[in-house]
Amino acid sequence: MPNVKDITRESWILGAFPEWGTWLNEEIDNEVVEPGTFAMWWLGVVGVWFKTENNTNIAVDLWFGNGKRTQKVAEMQPYHQMRNMMGVKNLQPNLRAAPIVYDPFAVTQVDAVLSTHYHNDHIDPFFAAAVLQNCADDVPFIGPAECVKKWVGWGVPEERCRVVVPGDVITIKDTEIHVLDSYDRTCLVTTEVGEDIDGVCPTNMDEKAVNYLFKMPAGQVYHASDSHFSINYADIGKRYPDIDIAFGCYGENPIGCQDKMTSVDILRMAESLRCKVVIPLHHDVWTNFKADPKEISYLYDYKKYALDYKFTPYIWDVGGKYVWPRDKDQREFHYRRGFEDHFEHERNVPFKSIL
């Protein structure tokens, strides 16, 4: 039993965070993926961990940082995308709303670390440090040029980093990763300090952001990261006709802001991609973009017969596991409820009918 005299702020932080401890690390490590399937876990924002039947582990866009933590800073940084996009200065009230469910420093095995773009909630120095300390010395860090610039700046060896652009194809053990165009227009208004982009046609999207298509032995996943809706999703759907699952960036945009896809956009994206399942992500993390993904389900049920949808939406929770194709007909995730061994052991109650 702890003594309050020995408890400090530091001992509280070390004892309470990350909130899930190593529970999820252990689950991922211990997962035996059956042949003909793949497993994936949502680790928050658009961060996903993939594990294949051949024990290939791929981490994309993991992030273990914070949003705003104090009101003592009055203004956003002058290069911030929201400041540039909306002509605002007041500090964005984006506090982190979802827990950190994975302990980056308890990572034991990963075959590749990927990032879609260089915004701080999609690339992480803590995970980079942990991988360098704990994992094999040939694990690659893969992303567009601005991501590699960030990794190298943090001290990741340059020879461990690989710059990718749309059109590249990378093979990680049994998984083929196709690098595709990003439609993250918010990335285009993220600037360097003092950079004036007024009237300048942007031509550097490929250096800032990409999307990925993961072709695993048991299925394909399209990761749109923070992309907005684009008519080009229809082109992707024709060029890659076997997409099983698509991730889309969903949220409730504040007035004057266009950063996340709406429920309508998510359905249009899924229809265009011709995927079998669409999963909204990113709605979990920022308090000022809080959105209920069930809105997507309601709209889907309203329109599915008229538009003859061939896909279904799936509502996930952070820390949850999804196994393809086992879970393809599910509509919502629920955490394990437990107590599976009820009434298998002697109870300790005053009398049977107490409850």
C-alpha positions as CSV (number, residue, x, y, z in Angstrom):
1,M,0.0,0.0,0.0
2,P,1.5,3.4,-0.9
3,N,2.1,6.0,1.6
4,V,1.0,9.5,0.7
5,K,4.2,11.0,2.0
6,D,6.1,9.1,-0.8
7,I,3.8,10.1,-3.6
8,T,5.0,12.8,-6.0
9,R,3.8,14.2,-9.3
10,E,6.5,12.2,-11.0
11,S,5.5,8.9,-9.3
12,W,1.9,9.6,-10.3
13,I,2.8,10.1,-13.9
14,L,5.0,7.0,-14.0
15,G,2.3,5.0,-12.3
16,A,-0.7,6.1,-14.3
17,F,0.6,6.7,-17.9
18,P,0.3,5.4,-20.5
19,E,-3.3,4.7,-19.3
20,W,-3.3,1.1,-20.7
21,G,0.2,0.2,-19.6
22,T,1.5,-2.7,-21.8
23,W,-1.9,-4.4,-22.1
24,L,-2.2,-3.7,-25.8
25,N,1.5,-4.3,-26.5
26,E,1.1,-7.8,-25.0
27,E,-2.1,-8.4,-27.0
28,I,-0.4,-7.5,-30.3
29,D,2.7,-9.5,-29.5
30,N,0.7,-12.6,-28.5
31,E,-1.8,-12.5,-31.4
32,V,-1.5,-15.5,-33.6
33,V,-2.9,-14.5,-37.0
34,E,-4.7,-17.3,-38.7
35,P,-3.9,-18.2,-42.3
36,G,-6.2,-16.3,-44.7
37,T,-6.6,-13.4,-42.3
38,F,-4.8,-10.2,-41.0
39,A,-5.3,-8.4,-37.8
40,M,-5.1,-4.6,-37.1
41,W,-5.4,-2.4,-34.1
42,W,-6.4,1.3,-34.0
43,L,-3.9,3.1,-31.8
44,G,-5.5,6.6,-32.0
45,V,-5.8,9.4,-34.6
46,V,-5.1,7.5,-37.8
47,G,-2.4,5.3,-36.3
48,V,-2.8,1.6,-37.2
49,W,-0.8,-1.5,-36.4
50,F,-1.0,-4.3,-39.0
51,K,-0.1,-7.9,-38.4
52,T,-0.2,-10.6,-41.1
53,E,-0.4,-14.4,-41.0
54,N,3.3,-14.5,-41.5
55,N,4.0,-12.3,-38.5
56,T,4.7,-9.2,-40.5
57,N,4.2,-6.1,-38.3
58,I,3.8,-2.7,-39.8
59,A,3.1,0.5,-37.9
60,V,1.7,3.6,-39.7
61,D,1.2,7.1,-38.3
62,L,1.6,6.1,-34.6
63,W,1.6,9.1,-32.3
64,F,2.0,9.3,-28.5
65,G,2.0,13.1,-27.9
66,N,-0.3,15.7,-26.6
67,G,-2.5,18.5,-27.8
68,K,-2.8,21.8,-25.9
69,R,-1.8,21.6,-22.2
70,T,-1.8,25.2,-21.1
71,Q,-3.7,28.4,-21.8
72,K,-0.6,30.5,-21.0
73,V,0.3,30.6,-24.7
74,A,-2.1,33.0,-26.5
75,E,-1.5,32.4,-30.1
76,M,-0.8,29.6,-32.6
77,Q,2.7,29.4,-34.2
78,P,2.8,31.6,-37.4
79,Y,3.4,28.6,-39.7
80,H,0.4,26.6,-38.3
81,Q,-2.0,25.2,-40.9
82,M,-5.1,26.4,-39.1
83,R,-3.7,29.9,-38.7
84,N,-2.9,30.0,-42.4
85,M,-6.1,28.4,-43.6
86,M,-8.6,30.5,-41.5
87,G,-6.8,33.7,-40.8
88,V,-6.9,33.2,-37.1
89,K,-4.4,33.7,-34.3
90,N,-6.2,32.5,-31.1
91,L,-4.8,29.3,-29.7
92,Q,-6.6,26.3,-31.1
93,P,-8.3,24.4,-28.2
94,N,-7.4,21.0,-29.4
95,L,-6.9,19.0,-26.2
96,R,-6.3,15.3,-26.5
97,A,-9.6,13.5,-25.9
98,A,-8.5,9.8,-26.3
99,P,-6.1,7.9,-24.1
100,I,-2.7,6.6,-25.1
101,V,-3.4,2.9,-25.4
102,Y,0.0,1.6,-26.4
103,D,3.4,1.9,-24.6
104,P,5.9,2.9,-27.3
105,F,8.8,2.0,-25.1
106,A,7.5,-1.6,-24.7
107,V,7.6,-2.3,-28.4
108,T,9.4,-5.6,-29.1
109,Q,9.0,-6.2,-32.8
110,V,8.1,-4.1,-35.9
111,D,9.2,-4.6,-39.5
112,A,8.6,-1.1,-40.8
113,V,7.6,2.3,-39.4
114,L,5.6,4.4,-41.8
115,S,4.3,8.0,-41.8
116,T,1.9,9.5,-44.2
117,H,2.8,13.2,-43.5
118,Y,4.8,15.4,-41.2
119,H,2.1,16.9,-39.0
120,N,2.9,16.2,-35.4
121,D,0.0,13.8,-34.7
122,H,1.2,11.4,-37.5
123,I,4.9,11.0,-36.7
124,D,6.4,10.4,-33.3
125,P,9.8,10.9,-31.7
126,F,9.0,8.6,-28.8
127,F,8.2,5.6,-31.0
128,A,11.2,6.3,-33.2
129,A,13.5,6.3,-30.2
130,A,11.9,3.1,-28.8
131,V,12.2,1.3,-32.2
132,L,15.9,2.3,-32.4
133,Q,16.4,1.0,-28.8
134,N,14.3,-2.1,-28.8
135,C,14.0,-3.5,-32.3
136,A,16.2,-4.9,-35.1
137,D,18.8,-2.5,-36.5
138,D,17.4,-2.7,-40.0
139,V,13.8,-1.6,-39.4
140,P,13.1,1.1,-42.0
141,F,11.4,4.4,-41.5
142,I,9.4,5.1,-44.6
143,G,7.6,8.4,-45.6
144,P,7.6,11.5,-47.8
145,A,10.6,13.8,-47.7
146,E,9.3,16.1,-45.0
147,C,8.8,13.0,-42.7
148,V,12.4,11.8,-43.3
149,K,13.6,15.3,-42.6
150,K,11.9,15.2,-39.3
151,W,13.2,11.7,-38.4
152,V,16.8,12.6,-39.3
153,G,16.4,15.8,-37.3
154,W,15.5,13.7,-34.3
155,G,18.5,11.5,-34.7
156,V,17.2,8.5,-36.7
157,P,20.1,7.4,-38.9
158,E,19.6,8.7,-42.4
159,E,20.5,5.2,-43.8
160,R,17.5,3.8,-41.9
161,C,15.1,6.3,-43.7
162,R,13.5,5.9,-47.1
163,V,11.9,8.8,-49.0
164,V,8.8,7.7,-51.0
165,V,6.7,9.4,-53.6
166,P,3.5,8.4,-55.3
167,G,4.1,5.5,-57.7
168,D,6.7,3.8,-55.5
169,V,6.1,0.2,-54.4
170,I,7.8,-1.2,-51.3
171,T,7.8,-4.8,-50.1
172,I,8.0,-5.5,-46.4
173,K,8.2,-9.3,-46.0
174,D,4.8,-10.6,-47.2
175,T,3.2,-7.1,-47.7
176,E,3.3,-4.9,-50.7
177,I,2.9,-1.2,-50.0
178,H,1.8,1.0,-52.9
179,V,2.5,4.7,-52.3
180,L,-0.3,6.9,-53.7
181,D,-1.3,10.5,-53.9
182,S,-2.4,12.4,-50.9
183,Y,-5.4,14.8,-51.0
184,D,-4.5,16.5,-47.7
185,R,-4.9,20.0,-48.7
186,T,-4.4,21.2,-45.2
187,C,-0.8,20.0,-45.6
188,L,-0.4,22.4,-48.5
189,V,-1.1,25.4,-46.2
190,T,1.4,24.3,-43.5
191,T,4.4,26.6,-44.0
192,E,7.8,27.3,-42.7
193,V,8.2,30.3,-40.4
194,G,7.9,33.5,-42.4
195,E,7.0,31.6,-45.6
196,D,4.5,33.6,-47.7
197,I,2.4,31.3,-50.0
198,D,-0.2,33.9,-51.0
199,G,-0.7,33.5,-54.7
200,V,1.8,30.7,-55.0
201,C,0.6,27.5,-56.7
202,P,1.7,24.6,-54.5
203,T,3.7,21.9,-56.2
204,N,5.2,20.1,-53.2
205,M,2.4,17.8,-52.0
206,D,4.5,14.7,-52.8
207,E,7.2,16.0,-50.5
208,K,4.8,16.6,-47.7
209,A,2.2,13.8,-47.8
210,V,1.3,10.5,-49.3
211,N,-1.4,7.8,-48.9
212,Y,-0.8,4.1,-48.8
213,L,-2.4,0.9,-50.1
214,F,-1.4,-2.2,-48.1
215,K,-1.6,-5.4,-50.0
216,M,-1.3,-8.2,-47.5
217,P,-1.8,-11.9,-48.3
218,A,-5.3,-11.9,-46.9
219,G,-6.6,-8.6,-48.1
220,Q,-6.0,-4.9,-49.0
221,V,-6.3,-1.7,-47.0
222,Y,-6.3,1.8,-48.3
223,H,-5.1,4.4,-45.8
224,A,-6.2,7.9,-46.8
225,S,-4.7,9.5,-43.6
226,D,-5.8,13.1,-43.4
227,S,-6.9,13.4,-47.1
228,H,-10.0,15.4,-47.8
229,F,-12.6,14.1,-50.3
230,S,-11.3,13.9,-53.8
231,I,-12.9,12.8,-57.1
232,N,-9.7,10.9,-57.6
233,Y,-10.9,8.2,-55.2
234,A,-12.9,7.0,-58.2
235,D,-9.7,6.6,-60.2
236,I,-8.1,4.6,-57.3
237,G,-11.2,2.4,-57.2
238,K,-10.8,1.5,-60.8
239,R,-7.0,1.0,-60.7
240,Y,-7.1,-1.0,-57.5
241,P,-10.4,-3.0,-57.8
242,D,-9.8,-5.3,-54.8
243,I,-9.7,-2.9,-51.9
244,D,-11.2,-4.5,-48.8
245,I,-11.0,-1.8,-46.2
246,A,-10.6,2.0,-46.5
247,F,-9.7,4.4,-43.7
248,G,-11.0,8.0,-43.9
249,C,-10.3,11.1,-41.8
250,Y,-13.6,12.1,-40.2
251,G,-14.5,14.9,-37.8
252,E,-16.8,17.8,-37.1
253,N,-15.2,20.9,-38.6
254,P,-15.4,24.1,-36.6
255,I,-17.0,27.1,-38.4
256,G,-14.7,28.5,-41.0
257,C,-12.5,25.3,-41.1
258,Q,-12.3,22.5,-43.7
259,D,-9.9,19.9,-42.3
260,K,-11.8,16.6,-41.8
261,M,-14.2,14.7,-44.1
262,T,-17.9,14.8,-43.2
263,S,-20.2,11.8,-43.0
264,V,-21.2,12.5,-46.6
265,D,-17.6,12.6,-47.7
266,I,-16.9,9.3,-46.0
267,L,-19.7,7.6,-47.8
268,R,-18.7,9.1,-51.1
269,M,-15.1,8.0,-50.6
270,A,-16.2,4.5,-49.9
271,E,-18.5,4.4,-52.9
272,S,-15.8,5.7,-55.2
273,L,-13.1,3.4,-53.9
274,R,-15.4,0.4,-54.3
275,C,-14.2,-1.0,-51.0
276,K,-16.1,-3.5,-48.9
277,V,-15.8,-1.7,-45.5
278,V,-15.1,1.9,-44.7
279,I,-13.8,2.9,-41.3
280,P,-13.7,6.5,-40.1
281,L,-10.7,7.5,-38.0
282,H,-9.3,10.7,-36.4
283,H,-12.6,11.7,-34.8
284,D,-11.3,10.3,-31.5
285,V,-8.5,12.7,-30.6
286,W,-9.2,16.4,-30.8
287,T,-11.8,18.0,-28.5
288,N,-12.5,20.8,-30.9
289,F,-13.2,18.3,-33.8
290,K,-15.3,15.9,-31.7
291,A,-17.8,14.0,-33.9
292,D,-20.0,11.0,-33.5
293,P,-19.2,8.4,-36.2
294,K,-22.7,6.9,-35.8
295,E,-23.8,9.8,-37.9
296,I,-22.1,7.9,-40.8
297,S,-24.1,4.8,-40.0
298,Y,-27.4,6.7,-39.8
299,L,-26.8,8.3,-43.1
300,Y,-25.6,5.0,-44.6
301,D,-28.9,3.3,-43.6
302,Y,-30.9,6.3,-45.0
303,K,-29.2,6.1,-48.4
304,K,-28.0,2.5,-48.9
305,Y,-31.1,1.3,-50.8
306,A,-31.5,4.3,-53.1
307,L,-27.8,4.3,-54.0
308,D,-27.3,0.6,-53.8
309,Y,-24.2,0.7,-51.6
310,K,-21.9,-2.3,-51.9
311,F,-20.0,-1.5,-48.8
312,T,-20.7,-1.2,-45.1
313,P,-19.4,1.3,-42.5
314,Y,-17.6,0.0,-39.4
315,I,-17.4,2.1,-36.2
316,W,-14.2,1.3,-34.3
317,D,-12.8,2.3,-30.9
318,V,-9.3,3.2,-30.0
319,G,-7.3,0.1,-28.8
320,G,-9.7,-2.2,-30.6
321,K,-8.7,-5.2,-32.7
322,Y,-10.2,-5.9,-36.1
323,V,-9.6,-9.2,-38.0
324,W,-10.3,-9.5,-41.7
325,P,-12.3,-11.2,-43.0
326,R,-13.7,-12.5,-39.7
327,D,-15.2,-9.2,-38.8
328,K,-16.3,-8.0,-42.2
329,D,-20.0,-8.2,-41.4
330,Q,-19.8,-6.4,-38.1
331,R,-21.0,-2.8,-37.9
332,E,-19.6,-1.6,-34.5
333,F,-16.8,-2.5,-32.2
334,H,-17.2,-3.2,-28.5
335,Y,-14.4,-3.8,-26.0
336,R,-14.2,-7.3,-24.6
337,R,-16.8,-7.5,-21.8
338,G,-15.0,-10.2,-19.8
339,F,-16.4,-12.6,-17.1
340,E,-16.5,-15.4,-19.6
341,D,-15.9,-17.9,-16.8
342,H,-19.1,-16.8,-14.9
343,F,-20.5,-19.5,-12.6
344,E,-17.5,-21.8,-13.3
345,H,-16.1,-21.4,-9.8
346,E,-17.5,-21.3,-6.3
347,R,-19.1,-18.0,-5.4
348,N,-18.5,-16.1,-2.1
349,V,-21.9,-14.7,-1.3
350,P,-24.2,-14.8,1.8
351,F,-26.9,-16.7,-0.1
352,K,-27.7,-17.6,-3.8
353,S,-30.5,-15.1,-4.4
354,I,-28.6,-12.0,-3.1
355,L,-28.2,-10.7,-6.7
